[in-house]
Amino acid sequence: MSFYKPINIQNDLFFQLSDNFVTKTSETKHATMKRILPVIVLSQFCCTSLWFAGNAILPDLTKHFNIDANNLAHLVSAVQFGFISGTFLFALSGLVDRFVATRIFFVCSILAAFCNISVVMVHTTESILLISRFLTGFFLAGIYPVGMKIASDHYQKGLGKSLGLLVGALVLGTAFPHFLKGFNTNYSWEFVLWATAGLSVLGGSMMVLLVPQGQYSTVAKKIDFRAITTGFKIHNFRSPALGYFGHMWELYTFWAFLPALILSYKTQHHLTDINVSQWAFVIIASGSIACVVGGYLSEYFGTKKVAVFALSLSCFCCLISPIMLMYASVPVLFGFLLFWGMVVIADSPLFSTLVAQNAPIESKGTLLTITNSIGFSLTILSIQIIGILSNVINPHYLYIFLAIGPILGIAMLLKKAS
């Protein structure tokens, strides 16, 4: 008896073509994923250059608009208040989870750019200037946290590395206006506003045209007012969110008072060869490197461990700051501030990663946004307290109080679920 197996040429050909199609589809998808991240990162850099545009040209604005010295703090804080208001409204309305995120990013980038340059285009008073900066911050709420949501919609594996690049872009963006003013004093204050507005339009256009909807994204059909309270009941979400709040207590106050810190050291030691704007740009911008490095390290050592380590280092910098400000030479102080500028932001993308990974997928955008809103609210409180203390105690000891945030943040991260 003989047995034979019939050959089905059509079936063999079908499976071969299917395998080829799957392979090519996988390769195309991988290539697309590699292309998307640089676009998101570059878009984030372009749009967040609006953030410190007003701070970088503050002396020019003060002179041009005859701003009262007592109102300077309001001008500096206007963007922060706008951002807090915007993130709170976005989170409460659930807009980020109800509409396509790239479109929200684009619309907000255009509106923020317009608000940024409105003071150049119309007859401006001090009140209009404050409103302009407030609204710029308001629409930045549709850029920074929404950019993180877009990244998390595309990347689950390697999210820490992706958000490290994204927050690194934010750091470079916020430092960029200082670069424009500090490295070329011939640039007018109007040019800084036009340049950052143009970058914002470019960044928003790139995002909406080149970044498709992510494979992990969802669009909610209705507003869920319980999304925020539900999220904070989850320990794995609540713990990194509280750690992020401790981190934010230190971060923006350090950035805000950095020029004053450098100027104080320069005055005390009777130095003339320190360019405060250049130092501020380099120190703040160095944080972008730390964000990227922290993201890569998180893949090997774990996101939470690297976040705790970075937060501990920045806490240490707070505690030893009086010694450095009193006794360090110029090179040593610059090296110390450069290190501090790196570790103070290195944990930011790691906290965002932990928040995004542990938030319910249907309310991820809302919870990322409200976390940003609360975190930035704490920056206002921290800045105001340090501002008050600066009139009471020796400036050398001022930055010890920033350690309160990292200490509490570490405690929240290490706390076990009850």
The 8 nearest C-alpha neighbors of each residue, nearest first, counted from 0:
[[1, 2, 3, 4, 5, 6, 7, 8],
 [0, 2, 3, 4, 5, 6, 7, 8],
 [3, 1, 0, 4, 5, 6, 7, 8],
 [2, 4, 5, 1, 6, 0, 7, 8],
 [5, 3, 6, 2, 7, 1, 8, 11],
 [4, 6, 7, 3, 8, 2, 10, 11],
 [7, 5, 8, 4, 11, 10, 9, 3],
 [6, 8, 10, 9, 5, 11, 12, 4],
 [7, 9, 11, 10, 6, 12, 13, 5],
 [8, 10, 12, 7, 11, 13, 14, 6],
 [11, 9, 13, 12, 7, 8, 14, 15],
 [12, 10, 8, 14, 13, 9, 15, 7],
 [11, 13, 15, 9, 10, 14, 8, 16],
 [12, 14, 10, 16, 11, 15, 9, 17],
 [15, 13, 17, 11, 16, 12, 18, 10],
 [14, 16, 12, 18, 17, 13, 11, 19],
 [15, 17, 19, 13, 14, 18, 20, 12],
 [18, 16, 14, 20, 15, 19, 13, 21],
 [19, 17, 21, 15, 20, 16, 14, 22],
 [18, 20, 16, 22, 17, 21, 23, 15],
 [19, 21, 17, 23, 18, 22, 24, 16],
 [20, 22, 24, 18, 23, 19, 25, 17],
 [23, 21, 19, 25, 20, 24, 18, 26],
 [22, 24, 26, 20, 25, 21, 27, 19],
 [23, 25, 21, 27, 26, 22, 20, 28],
 [26, 24, 28, 22, 23, 27, 21, 29],
 [27, 25, 23, 29, 28, 24, 30, 22],
 [26, 28, 24, 30, 25, 29, 23, 31],
 [29, 27, 31, 25, 26, 30, 24, 32],
 [30, 28, 26, 32, 31, 27, 25, 33],
 [29, 31, 27, 33, 28, 32, 26, 34],
 [30, 32, 28, 34, 29, 33, 27, 35],
 [33, 31, 29, 35, 34, 30, 28, 36],
 [32, 34, 30, 31, 35, 36, 29, 37],
 [33, 35, 31, 32, 36, 37, 30, 38],
 [34, 36, 32, 38, 37, 33, 210, 31],
 [35, 37, 39, 38, 34, 40, 33, 32],
 [38, 36, 40, 39, 35, 34, 41, 33],
 [37, 39, 41, 35, 36, 40, 42, 34],
 [40, 38, 36, 42, 37, 41, 43, 35],
 [39, 41, 165, 37, 43, 38, 42, 168],
 [42, 40, 44, 38, 43, 39, 37, 45],
 [41, 43, 202, 39, 45, 44, 40, 38],
 [44, 42, 40, 46, 41, 45, 47, 168],
 [45, 43, 168, 172, 41, 169, 42, 47],
 [46, 44, 198, 202, 199, 42, 43, 48],
 [45, 47, 199, 43, 48, 44, 202, 49],
 [46, 48, 172, 49, 50, 44, 45, 169],
 [47, 49, 172, 173, 46, 50, 45, 195],
 [50, 48, 47, 52, 195, 51, 46, 196],
 [51, 49, 47, 48, 173, 52, 136, 78],
 [50, 52, 54, 173, 53, 49, 55, 176],
 [53, 51, 49, 176, 55, 54, 50, 192],
 [52, 54, 51, 56, 55, 57, 132, 75],
 [55, 53, 51, 57, 56, 52, 75, 177],
 [54, 56, 177, 52, 53, 176, 57, 51],
 [57, 55, 59, 53, 54, 58, 188, 60],
 [56, 58, 54, 60, 59, 55, 53, 61],
 [59, 57, 61, 60, 56, 62, 55, 54],
 [60, 58, 62, 56, 61, 57, 63, 188],
 [61, 59, 57, 63, 62, 58, 64, 56],
 [62, 60, 66, 58, 59, 65, 64, 63],
 [61, 63, 65, 59, 60, 64, 58, 66],
 [62, 64, 60, 61, 65, 59, 66, 58],
 [63, 65, 66, 61, 62, 60, 125, 124],
 [66, 64, 62, 61, 63, 67, 60, 125],
 [65, 67, 61, 64, 68, 125, 70, 62],
 [66, 68, 69, 70, 65, 71, 61, 64],
 [67, 69, 70, 71, 66, 61, 72, 65],
 [68, 70, 67, 71, 72, 73, 66, 74],
 [69, 71, 73, 68, 67, 72, 74, 66],
 [72, 70, 74, 73, 68, 69, 75, 67],
 [71, 73, 75, 74, 70, 76, 69, 68],
 [74, 72, 76, 70, 71, 75, 77, 129],
 [73, 75, 71, 77, 72, 76, 129, 70],
 [74, 76, 72, 73, 77, 71, 54, 78],
 [75, 77, 73, 79, 74, 78, 72, 80],
 [78, 76, 133, 80, 74, 79, 132, 75],
 [77, 79, 136, 133, 81, 132, 80, 76],
 [78, 80, 82, 76, 81, 77, 83, 136],
 [81, 79, 83, 77, 82, 78, 84, 76],
 [82, 80, 137, 136, 133, 78, 84, 79],
 [81, 83, 136, 137, 85, 79, 140, 84],
 [82, 84, 372, 80, 86, 85, 81, 87],
 [85, 83, 81, 87, 82, 86, 80, 88],
 [86, 84, 137, 82, 88, 140, 87, 83],
 [85, 87, 89, 140, 372, 83, 88, 368],
 [86, 88, 90, 84, 85, 89, 372, 369],
 [87, 89, 91, 85, 90, 86, 92, 84],
 [90, 88, 86, 92, 87, 94, 91, 93],
 [89, 91, 365, 93, 87, 369, 88, 92],
 [92, 90, 88, 93, 89, 87, 224, 365],
 [93, 91, 89, 94, 90, 88, 222, 224],
 [92, 94, 90, 95, 91, 96, 365, 222],
 [95, 93, 97, 92, 96, 89, 98, 90],
 [96, 94, 364, 93, 97, 98, 100, 365],
 [95, 97, 218, 94, 364, 219, 93, 98],
 [96, 98, 219, 218, 94, 95, 93, 220],
 [99, 97, 96, 95, 100, 94, 218, 103],
 [98, 100, 102, 101, 103, 97, 218, 212],
 [99, 101, 103, 102, 98, 95, 104, 145],
 [102, 100, 104, 207, 103, 99, 206, 105],
 [103, 101, 105, 104, 100, 99, 207, 106],
 [102, 104, 100, 106, 101, 105, 107, 141],
 [103, 105, 101, 142, 102, 107, 141, 106],
 [106, 104, 203, 102, 108, 103, 107, 207],
 [105, 107, 103, 109, 108, 104, 102, 110],
 [106, 108, 110, 138, 104, 109, 105, 141],
 [107, 109, 105, 111, 203, 106, 199, 110],
 [110, 108, 112, 106, 107, 200, 111, 113],
 [109, 111, 107, 113, 112, 108, 114, 106],
 [110, 112, 135, 114, 108, 138, 113, 109],
 [113, 111, 196, 115, 109, 110, 114, 199],
 [112, 114, 110, 115, 111, 116, 117, 109],
 [115, 113, 117, 111, 131, 135, 112, 116],
 [114, 116, 112, 113, 117, 135, 111, 196],
 [117, 115, 118, 119, 113, 114, 192, 193],
 [116, 118, 120, 114, 119, 115, 113, 121],
 [119, 117, 116, 123, 120, 121, 128, 131],
 [120, 118, 117, 116, 121, 189, 123, 122],
 [119, 121, 117, 118, 116, 122, 123, 113],
 [122, 120, 123, 118, 119, 117, 116, 124],
 [123, 121, 124, 120, 118, 119, 127, 117],
 [124, 122, 118, 127, 121, 128, 125, 119],
 [123, 125, 127, 126, 128, 64, 122, 118],
 [124, 126, 128, 127, 129, 64, 66, 123],
 [127, 125, 129, 128, 124, 130, 123, 131],
 [128, 126, 130, 124, 129, 125, 123, 131],
 [129, 127, 125, 131, 126, 130, 118, 124],
 [128, 130, 126, 132, 131, 127, 74, 133],
 [129, 131, 133, 127, 128, 132, 134, 126],
 [132, 130, 128, 134, 114, 129, 133, 127],
 [131, 133, 135, 78, 129, 134, 130, 77],
 [134, 132, 81, 77, 78, 130, 136, 131],
 [133, 135, 137, 136, 131, 132, 81, 130],
 [136, 134, 111, 132, 137, 133, 114, 138],
 [137, 135, 78, 82, 81, 139, 133, 134],
 [138, 136, 81, 82, 85, 134, 135, 139],
 [137, 139, 140, 107, 111, 141, 135, 136],
 [138, 140, 142, 136, 141, 137, 82, 135],
 [141, 139, 138, 86, 85, 82, 142, 137],
 [142, 140, 139, 138, 107, 104, 145, 103],
 [141, 143, 139, 104, 145, 140, 146, 144],
 [142, 144, 146, 145, 140, 139, 141, 147],
 [145, 143, 147, 146, 368, 142, 367, 148],
 [146, 144, 148, 142, 147, 143, 141, 149],
 [147, 145, 149, 143, 144, 148, 142, 150],
 [148, 146, 150, 144, 145, 149, 151, 143],
 [147, 149, 145, 151, 150, 146, 364, 152],
 [150, 148, 152, 146, 147, 151, 145, 100],
 [149, 151, 147, 153, 152, 148, 154, 146],
 [150, 152, 148, 154, 153, 149, 147, 155],
 [153, 151, 215, 213, 216, 149, 150, 154],
 [154, 152, 213, 151, 150, 214, 215, 149],
 [155, 153, 151, 158, 156, 152, 150, 157],
 [156, 154, 158, 157, 151, 153, 152, 356],
 [155, 157, 158, 154, 159, 160, 161, 298],
 [156, 158, 160, 159, 155, 161, 154, 298],
 [157, 159, 161, 155, 160, 154, 156, 162],
 [160, 158, 294, 162, 157, 161, 352, 349],
 [159, 161, 294, 163, 295, 157, 158, 162],
 [162, 160, 158, 164, 163, 159, 165, 157],
 [163, 161, 165, 348, 159, 164, 160, 166],
 [164, 162, 290, 291, 294, 160, 348, 161],
 [165, 163, 167, 291, 162, 161, 166, 168],
 [164, 166, 162, 40, 168, 167, 163, 161],
 [167, 165, 169, 168, 163, 164, 348, 162],
 [287, 166, 168, 164, 170, 165, 290, 169],
 [167, 169, 44, 165, 171, 166, 170, 40],
 [170, 168, 166, 172, 167, 44, 171, 47],
 [171, 169, 167, 173, 172, 168, 287, 284],
 [172, 170, 174, 168, 284, 169, 173, 175],
 [171, 173, 48, 44, 169, 47, 175, 170],
 [172, 174, 48, 170, 51, 171, 50, 175],
 [173, 175, 171, 280, 172, 177, 176, 284],
 [174, 176, 178, 172, 177, 173, 171, 48],
 [177, 175, 179, 178, 52, 55, 174, 180],
 [178, 176, 55, 180, 175, 179, 174, 181],
 [179, 177, 175, 181, 176, 180, 182, 280],
 [178, 180, 176, 177, 181, 182, 183, 175],
 [181, 179, 177, 184, 178, 183, 182, 176],
 [180, 182, 276, 178, 277, 177, 183, 179],
 [181, 183, 178, 180, 179, 184, 277, 177],
 [184, 182, 185, 180, 181, 179, 186, 178],
 [183, 185, 186, 180, 181, 182, 187, 179],
 [186, 184, 183, 187, 180, 182, 179, 188],
 [187, 185, 184, 183, 190, 180, 188, 191],
 [188, 186, 190, 189, 185, 191, 184, 180],
 [187, 189, 191, 190, 56, 59, 186, 192],
 [190, 188, 192, 187, 191, 193, 119, 116],
 [189, 191, 193, 187, 188, 192, 194, 186],
 [192, 190, 194, 188, 189, 193, 195, 176],
 [191, 193, 189, 195, 190, 194, 116, 196],
 [194, 192, 190, 196, 191, 195, 197, 116],
 [195, 193, 197, 191, 196, 192, 190, 198],
 [194, 196, 198, 192, 197, 49, 193, 48],
 [197, 195, 112, 199, 193, 198, 194, 192],
 [198, 196, 194, 200, 199, 195, 193, 201],
 [197, 199, 45, 201, 195, 196, 200, 202],
 [198, 200, 46, 196, 202, 45, 197, 201],
 [201, 199, 197, 203, 198, 202, 109, 108],
 [200, 202, 198, 204, 199, 203, 205, 197],
 [203, 201, 42, 199, 45, 205, 204, 200],
 [202, 204, 105, 206, 108, 200, 205, 201],
 [205, 203, 201, 206, 207, 202, 208, 200],
 [206, 204, 202, 208, 203, 209, 207, 201],
 [205, 207, 203, 210, 204, 209, 208, 101],
 [206, 208, 101, 204, 205, 102, 209, 210],
 [209, 207, 205, 206, 204, 210, 211, 203],
 [208, 210, 205, 206, 207, 211, 38, 35],
 [209, 211, 206, 207, 35, 208, 212, 101],
 [212, 210, 213, 209, 207, 208, 101, 35],
 [211, 213, 214, 210, 216, 99, 101, 152],
 [214, 212, 153, 152, 216, 215, 211, 149],
 [213, 215, 216, 153, 152, 212, 154, 217],
 [216, 214, 152, 213, 153, 217, 151, 154],
 [217, 215, 152, 213, 214, 218, 212, 153],
 [218, 216, 361, 219, 215, 96, 360, 97],
 [217, 219, 97, 96, 98, 220, 216, 99],
 [220, 218, 97, 96, 221, 217, 361, 222],
 [219, 221, 97, 218, 222, 96, 98, 223],
 [222, 220, 219, 223, 97, 93, 218, 96],
 [221, 223, 93, 224, 92, 220, 219, 97],
 [222, 224, 225, 226, 221, 93, 362, 92],
 [223, 225, 226, 222, 91, 227, 92, 93],
 [224, 226, 223, 228, 227, 229, 230, 222],
 [227, 225, 229, 223, 224, 228, 230, 362],
 [228, 226, 230, 229, 225, 366, 231, 224],
 [227, 229, 231, 230, 225, 226, 232, 224],
 [230, 228, 226, 232, 227, 231, 225, 233],
 [231, 229, 227, 232, 228, 233, 226, 358],
 [232, 230, 237, 228, 233, 229, 227, 236],
 [231, 233, 229, 230, 234, 228, 237, 236],
 [234, 232, 231, 236, 230, 235, 237, 229],
 [235, 233, 237, 236, 238, 416, 232, 231],
 [234, 236, 233, 238, 237, 357, 239, 416],
 [235, 237, 357, 234, 233, 354, 238, 358],
 [236, 238, 234, 231, 240, 235, 239, 233],
 [237, 239, 241, 412, 240, 236, 411, 235],
 [240, 238, 242, 241, 237, 350, 412, 236],
 [239, 241, 243, 237, 242, 238, 354, 236],
 [242, 240, 244, 243, 238, 239, 237, 411],
 [241, 243, 408, 239, 245, 240, 244, 412],
 [244, 242, 246, 240, 241, 245, 350, 239],
 [243, 245, 374, 241, 247, 246, 242, 248],
 [246, 244, 404, 408, 405, 242, 248, 243],
 [245, 247, 243, 244, 248, 405, 249, 404],
 [248, 246, 250, 244, 249, 245, 374, 378],
 [249, 247, 404, 245, 378, 246, 377, 381],
 [248, 250, 401, 247, 252, 246, 253, 404],
 [251, 249, 247, 253, 252, 343, 248, 246],
 [252, 250, 254, 253, 255, 378, 249, 247],
 [251, 253, 255, 382, 254, 250, 249, 256],
 [252, 254, 251, 250, 256, 255, 257, 249],
 [253, 255, 251, 257, 252, 256, 250, 283],
 [254, 256, 252, 253, 257, 251, 258, 382],
 [255, 257, 259, 253, 254, 258, 252, 260],
 [256, 258, 260, 254, 259, 255, 253, 261],
 [259, 257, 261, 260, 256, 262, 275, 279],
 [260, 258, 262, 256, 257, 261, 263, 255],
 [259, 261, 257, 263, 258, 262, 256, 264],
 [262, 260, 258, 264, 263, 259, 265, 257],
 [261, 263, 265, 259, 264, 260, 258, 266],
 [264, 262, 260, 266, 265, 261, 259, 267],
 [263, 265, 267, 261, 262, 266, 268, 260],
 [266, 264, 262, 270, 263, 268, 267, 269],
 [267, 265, 269, 263, 264, 268, 262, 270],
 [266, 268, 264, 269, 265, 263, 270, 262],
 [267, 269, 265, 266, 270, 264, 263, 271],
 [270, 268, 266, 267, 265, 271, 264, 272],
 [271, 269, 265, 268, 272, 266, 273, 267],
 [270, 272, 273, 269, 265, 274, 266, 268],
 [271, 273, 270, 274, 265, 275, 269, 329],
 [274, 272, 271, 275, 270, 265, 278, 277],
 [275, 273, 277, 276, 278, 272, 181, 271],
 [274, 276, 278, 277, 273, 279, 258, 261],
 [277, 275, 181, 279, 278, 274, 177, 280],
 [278, 276, 280, 181, 279, 274, 275, 281],
 [277, 279, 275, 281, 276, 280, 282, 274],
 [278, 280, 276, 282, 277, 281, 283, 275],
 [279, 281, 277, 283, 174, 278, 282, 177],
 [280, 282, 284, 278, 283, 279, 285, 277],
 [283, 281, 337, 279, 285, 340, 284, 280],
 [282, 284, 280, 285, 340, 281, 286, 279],
 [283, 285, 281, 171, 286, 282, 287, 280],
 [286, 284, 282, 287, 283, 288, 341, 281],
 [285, 287, 341, 289, 284, 288, 340, 283],
 [167, 286, 288, 290, 285, 289, 170, 284],
 [289, 287, 291, 286, 290, 285, 292, 167],
 [288, 290, 286, 345, 292, 341, 287, 291],
 [291, 289, 345, 163, 293, 287, 167, 288],
 [290, 292, 163, 294, 164, 288, 289, 293],
 [291, 293, 289, 295, 294, 290, 296, 288],
 [294, 292, 296, 290, 291, 295, 289, 345],
 [293, 295, 160, 163, 159, 291, 297, 292],
 [294, 296, 292, 160, 297, 293, 298, 291],
 [297, 295, 293, 298, 299, 294, 300, 292],
 [296, 298, 302, 301, 294, 300, 295, 299],
 [299, 297, 296, 295, 301, 300, 157, 302],
 [298, 300, 296, 297, 301, 295, 302, 305],
 [301, 299, 297, 298, 296, 304, 305, 302],
 [302, 300, 297, 304, 303, 298, 299, 305],
 [301, 303, 297, 305, 304, 349, 306, 300],
 [302, 304, 306, 305, 301, 307, 349, 353],
 [305, 303, 307, 306, 301, 302, 308, 300],
 [304, 306, 308, 302, 307, 303, 297, 309],
 [307, 305, 346, 303, 309, 304, 308, 349],
 [306, 308, 310, 304, 305, 309, 311, 409],
 [307, 309, 305, 311, 306, 310, 304, 312],
 [310, 308, 312, 306, 311, 342, 307, 346],
 [309, 311, 307, 313, 312, 308, 405, 306],
 [312, 310, 314, 308, 309, 313, 307, 315],
 [313, 311, 315, 309, 314, 310, 308, 316],
 [312, 314, 316, 343, 310, 315, 342, 311],
 [315, 313, 311, 402, 317, 312, 316, 405],
 [314, 316, 312, 318, 313, 317, 311, 319],
 [315, 317, 313, 314, 319, 318, 320, 339],
 [318, 316, 399, 314, 320, 315, 402, 398],
 [317, 319, 399, 315, 316, 320, 314, 402],
 [318, 320, 316, 322, 321, 317, 315, 323],
 [319, 321, 323, 317, 322, 318, 316, 324],
 [322, 320, 395, 324, 396, 323, 319, 325],
 [323, 321, 325, 320, 324, 319, 326, 327],
 [324, 322, 327, 320, 321, 326, 325, 332],
 [325, 323, 321, 322, 326, 395, 320, 327],
 [326, 324, 322, 323, 321, 327, 395, 264],
 [325, 327, 323, 322, 324, 328, 321, 332],
 [328, 326, 323, 332, 331, 324, 325, 329],
 [327, 329, 331, 330, 332, 326, 323, 333],
 [328, 330, 332, 331, 333, 327, 334, 273],
 [331, 329, 333, 332, 328, 334, 327, 335],
 [330, 332, 334, 328, 333, 329, 327, 335],
 [333, 331, 335, 329, 334, 327, 330, 328],
 [332, 334, 330, 336, 335, 331, 337, 329],
 [335, 333, 337, 331, 332, 336, 330, 338],
 [334, 336, 332, 338, 337, 333, 331, 339],
 [337, 335, 339, 333, 338, 334, 340, 332],
 [336, 338, 282, 334, 340, 335, 339, 333],
 [339, 337, 335, 341, 340, 336, 334, 342],
 [340, 338, 336, 341, 342, 337, 343, 335],
 [339, 341, 337, 282, 338, 343, 286, 283],
 [342, 340, 286, 338, 289, 339, 343, 285],
 [341, 343, 345, 339, 344, 313, 309, 340],
 [342, 344, 313, 340, 341, 339, 345, 250],
 [343, 345, 347, 342, 346, 286, 341, 290],
 [346, 344, 290, 342, 289, 347, 293, 343],
 [345, 347, 306, 349, 344, 348, 309, 350],
 [346, 348, 350, 349, 344, 345, 351, 243],
 [349, 347, 351, 163, 162, 350, 346, 166],
 [348, 350, 352, 346, 351, 347, 159, 302],
 [351, 349, 353, 352, 347, 348, 243, 239],
 [350, 352, 348, 354, 349, 353, 355, 347],
 [353, 351, 349, 355, 350, 354, 159, 356],
 [352, 354, 350, 356, 351, 355, 357, 239],
 [353, 355, 351, 357, 352, 236, 356, 358],
 [356, 354, 352, 358, 353, 357, 351, 363],
 [357, 355, 353, 354, 358, 352, 155, 236],
 [356, 358, 236, 354, 355, 235, 353, 359],
 [357, 359, 363, 355, 356, 236, 354, 360],
 [360, 358, 361, 362, 363, 357, 230, 356],
 [361, 359, 363, 362, 358, 217, 216, 364],
 [360, 362, 359, 363, 217, 219, 96, 218],
 [363, 361, 365, 360, 359, 364, 226, 366],
 [362, 364, 360, 366, 358, 365, 359, 361],
 [365, 363, 367, 95, 96, 366, 362, 148],
 [364, 366, 90, 368, 362, 363, 367, 93],
 [365, 367, 369, 363, 368, 364, 370, 227],
 [368, 366, 364, 370, 365, 369, 363, 144],
 [367, 369, 371, 365, 366, 370, 86, 144],
 [370, 368, 372, 366, 371, 90, 367, 87],
 [371, 369, 367, 373, 372, 368, 366, 374],
 [372, 370, 374, 368, 369, 373, 375, 367],
 [371, 373, 369, 83, 86, 375, 370, 374],
 [374, 372, 376, 370, 375, 371, 369, 377],
 [375, 373, 244, 371, 377, 376, 372, 247],
 [374, 376, 378, 377, 372, 373, 371, 83],
 [377, 375, 373, 378, 379, 374, 372, 83],
 [376, 378, 380, 375, 374, 379, 248, 381],
 [379, 377, 375, 381, 248, 376, 380, 382],
 [378, 380, 382, 377, 376, 381, 383, 375],
 [381, 379, 377, 383, 378, 382, 384, 376],
 [380, 382, 378, 384, 379, 383, 248, 377],
 [383, 381, 379, 252, 385, 380, 384, 378],
 [382, 384, 386, 380, 381, 385, 379, 387],
 [385, 383, 387, 381, 386, 382, 388, 380],
 [384, 386, 388, 382, 387, 383, 389, 381],
 [385, 387, 383, 389, 384, 388, 382, 390],
 [388, 386, 384, 385, 389, 390, 383, 391],
 [387, 389, 385, 391, 390, 386, 392, 384],
 [388, 390, 386, 387, 391, 392, 394, 385],
 [391, 389, 388, 387, 392, 386, 393, 394],
 [390, 392, 388, 389, 387, 393, 394, 386],
 [393, 391, 389, 388, 394, 390, 397, 396],
 [392, 394, 395, 396, 397, 391, 389, 390],
 [395, 393, 397, 396, 389, 392, 398, 263],
 [396, 394, 321, 393, 397, 324, 325, 320],
 [397, 395, 321, 394, 398, 393, 399, 392],
 [396, 398, 394, 399, 395, 400, 389, 393],
 [397, 399, 400, 401, 317, 396, 320, 395],
 [398, 400, 317, 318, 401, 397, 402, 396],
 [401, 399, 398, 402, 403, 397, 317, 385],
 [400, 402, 249, 398, 403, 399, 404, 317],
 [403, 401, 314, 400, 404, 405, 317, 399],
 [404, 402, 406, 401, 405, 400, 407, 245],
 [403, 405, 245, 248, 407, 402, 406, 246],
 [406, 404, 408, 245, 402, 407, 246, 314],
 [407, 405, 403, 409, 408, 404, 402, 410],
 [406, 408, 410, 404, 409, 405, 245, 411],
 [409, 407, 242, 245, 405, 411, 410, 406],
 [408, 410, 412, 406, 411, 407, 405, 307],
 [409, 411, 407, 413, 408, 412, 414, 406],
 [412, 410, 408, 414, 409, 413, 238, 242],
 [413, 411, 409, 238, 410, 414, 242, 239],
 [412, 414, 410, 411, 409, 415, 238, 307],
 [415, 413, 411, 412, 410, 416, 238, 409],
 [414, 416, 417, 413, 412, 234, 411, 238],
 [415, 417, 234, 414, 235, 238, 233, 413],
 [416, 415, 234, 414, 233, 235, 232, 238]]
